[in-house]
Amino acid sequence: MSNTPTRSEIKIGKMVQIVQKQDQRTGDLTGGVVKRILTSSNIHPHGIKVELDSGKVGRVQSITSK
């Protein structure tokens, strides 16, 4: 299992790095601010799915300290 943040660590308004569905093979990350948390469980092996302010959806790989 990867070391991705749990749902309880992710808050609306936090800066995060996500991997979008089309970038899963390459691992390209997209940064942004969490608008909505889409995953209801506290943990997910591939990361908690969120929607960013930009409208992009992906799984959180890390929380950026800003």
C-alpha positions in Angstrom: 0.0 0.0 0.0 1.3 3.5 -0.8 1.8 6.2 1.8 -1.0 8.5 0.7 -2.8 10.9 3.1 -6.0 9.6 4.8 -9.4 11.4 4.4 -9.1 12.8 7.9 -5.8 14.6 6.9 -7.4 16.2 3.8 -9.4 19.4 4.4 -11.3 21.6 2.1 -9.1 24.6 1.2 -5.8 22.7 1.6 -3.1 22.7 -1.2 -2.6 19.1 -2.5 -0.9 17.2 -5.3 -3.3 14.9 -7.2 -2.8 12.3 -9.9 -5.6 12.5 -12.5 -7.1 9.4 -14.2 -5.3 10.0 -17.5 -2.0 10.6 -15.7 -2.0 7.4 -13.6 0.4 5.6 -15.9 3.0 8.4 -16.0 2.4 9.6 -12.4 2.2 13.3 -13.4 1.0 15.3 -10.5 -1.4 18.3 -10.6 -1.4 20.9 -7.8 -4.5 22.7 -6.5 -6.8 23.6 -3.7 -9.4 21.0 -2.4 -13.0 22.0 -3.2 -14.7 18.7 -2.5 -13.7 15.3 -1.0 -15.3 12.6 -3.1 -14.2 9.4 -1.3 -16.3 8.5 1.7 -14.0 6.0 3.3 -11.0 7.2 5.5 -8.4 5.3 3.5 -8.0 4.2 -0.1 -5.0 2.3 -1.5 -4.6 4.7 -4.5 -5.4 7.9 -2.6 -8.5 9.8 -1.6 -10.4 11.2 -4.6 -11.0 15.0 -4.5 -12.2 17.8 -6.8 -10.0 20.8 -7.0 -11.1 24.5 -7.3 -10.1 24.2 -11.0 -12.7 21.4 -11.5 -10.0 18.7 -11.9 -10.6 15.4 -10.2 -8.0 13.0 -9.0 -6.5 11.0 -6.1 -4.4 12.9 -3.5 -0.8 11.8 -3.4 0.5 14.4 -1.0 -0.5 17.5 0.9 1.7 20.5 0.1 2.8 22.6 3.0 1.9 26.2 2.1 
